[in-house]
Amino acid sequence: MFCSKCGAPNEDSASFCNKCGSPLGQPASAPAQAPQSGYSAPSVPAGSRKNPLIAAVLNLFIGIGYIYLGYKKVLGTPTILFVVVMLIVEVVLAVFTLGIGSLLLALFLAYDGYLKASGQRGYISTEPASIYQP
């Protein structure tokens, strides 16, 4: 099904558009507008967007940046549970890889947090706590 707001293709079972975050009530037969080449973030009121550098630094510490960015779920789990699991994973990685694996994971999370705060899609699936409507 196509989003009636932005025209992005979505799975038939999806409740929200994976591109703009709009509720998918009625399937549209064709895109409302030509798809754009890049990802456009959900409409966020001016002044509500979070600082990408703060999100990146907070994500260096076991993914706390996702809480700062206001995500309800990360990888399908509640954000606070994701942070606790990341703490355990990073400790185990630090022990078995002499800190290298833990550092690489932290850098990956920081980059993903930076992308998401900049309005880009990022690499880790997240679910916003609320969907902004202009």
MARTORDO-949566 format. One record per residue: residue in one letter; x, y, z of N, C-alpha, C in turn. Coordinates in steps of 0.02 Angstrom, whole numbers, plus 50000, padded with zeros to 5 digits. Layout:
<nodes>
AXYZXYZXYZ ...
</nodes>
This chain:
<nodes>
M500424994150000500005000050000500445006150000 F500185011549973500555017849969500275022750020 C500725026750049500525031950096500145037350059 S499575039450087499185044650055499495051550064 K499965052250111500275058750123500895059850081 C501355054850081501995055850046502075051349985 G501645046149978501685041749921502175036049926 A502475035149984502975029749992502635022949995 P502945017849966502655011049971502775008250041 N502265004750067502295001650133502004994650129 E502154990450178501844983850182501104984650196 D500704979950172499984980350182499784980050255 S500184976850297500024976150368500274981950410 A500624986850380500904992550418500354997150442 S500444999850502499975004750530500195011850516 F500855012750510501135019450498501615019050439 C501675024550404502125025050347502845024550371 N503245020350337503945019550357504375025350334 K504095029950293504485035750270504315042050309 C503665043550315503475049950347503135049050415 G502955042850433502655041650499501915042950502 S501585044550447500875045950448500475039450457 P499905039750491499485033850497499245031550428 L499235025050419499015022150355498305019650364 G497815023750350497115021750358496855018450296 Q496895021850240496635019350178497215018350129 P497225012650096497755011750047497635016249986 A498145019349963498105023449903498305019149843 S497975019949787498125015649730498765017649695 A498955023949701499575026349671499875031649717 P500525032949711500835038049753500515044849742 A500445048749794500155055449790500625060249754 Q501275058949761501775063049727502345058449708 A502775060849664503335056749643503805055649702 P504025049349712504475047949767505125051849759 Q505385054149814506015057849813506585052949822 S507175055049799507745050449801508005049449872 G507965054549915508225054049983507665052850033 Y507855051550093507375050450147507185057150177 S506545058150186506325064250221506035062150288 A506245065450340506025063850407505305065950417 P504965063150468504295065450483504305072950498 S503735076150484503695083350497503775084650571 V504285088450588504415090250657504395097850662 P503995100450709503955107750715504635110850727 A504745116850700505385120250710505515121150784 G506125119950804506305120550874506225114050913 S505875109050884505775102650918506325097650902 R506675098750848507205094050828507775094250878 K508035088450894508565087850943509245089050911 N509735090850951510415092250928510765085750910 P510995085050847511315078850826511955077150865 L512345082050884512965080650921512815077950991 I512305080751023512115078151090511855071051083 A511445069751032511195062951021511765058051009 A512255060050970512825055650956513225054251019 V513375059351058513765058351120513375053851169 L512725055051176512335050951221512295043751197 N512275042651131512245035851105512905032251114 L513455035851124514085032451140514025028551205 F513595030851249513485027551313512875023151309 I512965017051285512465011651282511795013551252 G511775018351207511155019951172510685024751208 I510935028451256510505033151294510235038651248 G510555039851192510325044951145509625043551119 Y509425037251115508745035651092508225038051141 I508385038151205507925041051255507895048551244 Y508465051751234508495058951221508095060851159 L508125056551107507755057951046507015056451052 G506815053251106506105052151119505805046151084 Y506195040951071505925035051038505575030551088 K505005027751067504615023251108504925016251107 K505135014051047505435007451040506055007850996 V506535003651011507145002850971507214995450956 L507274993650893507294986650872506704982650899 G506134985750904505524982350926505464981351001 T505944983751040505894983151113505834990051143 P505534990551202505504997151234506215000051242 T506275006551234506925009751233507335008351295 I507025008651353507405007551416507665000351418 L507284995551393507514988651391508104988051342 F508064991451285508614991551237509254994051270 V509204999451309509795002351342510084997351391 V509674993851429509914988951478510264983151441 V509954980851387510264975351348510924977651318 M510954983851294511574986451265512124986851318 L511944988551379512434988651433512744981651442 I512324976651443512564969751451512994967651391 V512754969151331513114967251270513794970751268 E513814977151284514454980751281514944978251334 V514714976351393515164973551444515454966851420 V515014962651392515254956151368515744957051310 L515574961551263516034962951208516704965751234 A516674970051282517284972951310517734967651340 V517434962951374517824957651406518144953051354 F517754950951303518004946051256518404948951198 T518344955451185518714958451129519204963851153 L519344963951216519794968851246519574976051232 G518924977051228518644983751220518534985851148 I518834982351100518774984351030518054983651005 G517744977951018517044976750996516564981751028 S516674983051091516254987851127516334994851098 L516944996751082517065003251052516735003850984 L516794998750942516484998850876515724999250881 L515434995550927514704995850936514495002750960 A514875005651006514715012351031514755017550975 L515265017050932515335021650876514765020850826 F514555014750814513985013450770513355016650797 L513225015650862512635018650893512665026250892 A513265029050902513335036350900513175039050831 Y513425035650779513295037850711512545037350694 D512235031950716511515031050704511115036550740 G511295038150802510965043450838511045050250804 Y511645051450777511775057650741511335058150679 L511285052650641510865052650581510135053950598 K509885050450649509185051250667509025058350691 A509465061250731509355068050755509415073150698 S509775071350645509835075750587509245075150540 G508775070650556508195069850514508255064450462 Q508785060450465508885055050417508635048550448 R508615043350408508325037050429508765033150479 G509405033050469509845029250513509825021850494 Y510135017550537510195010450522509785006050569 I509625008450628509265004450677508535006550676 S508095001550673507375003150669507135005850737 T506755011250733506495014450793505765016250781 E505405017150836504705019150833504635025450875 P504395030950844504345037150882503805036550936 A503905040350991503425040451045502775043851023 S502835048950982502255052350956502405054450884 I501885055050846501965057150777501735064250772 Y502175068550747502025075650741501585076850681 Q501065080750690500645082950635500695090450629 P500835092950569500915100250562500255103950572 
</nodes>
